[in-house]
Amino acid sequence: MTHLAANLADVRARINAKCRVVSRDPASVTLIAVSKTHGADIAAAAIAAGQAHFGENRVQEAEDKWPALRADHPGLTLHLIGPLQTNKVADAVALFDVIHTLDRPKLAEKLAAEMVRAGKRLSCFIQVNTGREAQKAGVDPSETDGFVASCRALKLDVVGLMCIPPVNEQAALHFAFLRELAVRNGLAQLSMGMSEDFETAIAFGATHIRVGSAIFGARG
Ligand SMILES: *Cc1c(COP(=O)(O)O)cnc(C)c1O
């Protein structure tokens, strides 16, 4: 647990240092602590260390972990960063504040309808498959403009774009590309950068970085 507080302080210091170098306000970068696979006790320790934004990649796991923590700690923001199945949409809308993985028309329709039904409007990032990897989620880059427009037509609150670069490629190229797509679509926010590359992502304009292992240690 003491490691956790030190790791968190270190990541925050690295964010601040990088922001200084690239002349950005550190307040413009939201650190999302990715607590997937780690238990509620670990998440609670991160909250005690001042962390307020958390990311989970599975709806079921988040449902087991977060309702009790949220009841004890109002003011937390919970981000869904993993794939969302349409049969989990109601659960996701009930629990999360921000969705980072909006990536197909059917999901957009279900989310829009559920947000109306639940009377709760979540911010949404559209995930773009910048590396056009067959096994990876996300809209094809060539379909991004059209998908953004159709999500807006559904009255979804589209705030930005998200990507997960291919493991063996220069992340910077993907970050620059994602930024270009966002600017072209009038989107101000960029969810990009993980433990290995969040400083690079900050240099390319990331507004939300998703950091797991650098804070919580390796996942088992
Ligand atoms: C697990 C995960 C992360 C965090 O990865 P680390 O390398 O542990 O920082 C970020 N984004 C997504 C989408 C993830 O699934």
The ligand as a Gaussian input file, in Angstrom:
#p B3LYP/6-31G(d) Opt

LIG

0 1
 C       -5.246000      -2.095000     -18.843000
 C       -5.479000      -0.881000     -19.668000
 C       -4.728000       0.289000     -19.465000
 C       -3.615000       0.410000     -18.441000
 O       -2.494000      -0.288000     -18.899000
 P       -1.082000      -0.177000     -18.105000
 O       -0.102000      -0.595000     -19.147000
 O       -1.170000      -1.123000     -16.976000
 O       -0.906000       1.212000     -17.699000
 C       -5.028000       1.401000     -20.236000
 N       -5.994000       1.362000     -21.173000
 C       -6.736000       0.257000     -21.406000
 C       -7.791000       0.303000     -22.453000
 C       -6.496000      -0.904000     -20.674000
 O       -7.231000      -2.001000     -20.912000

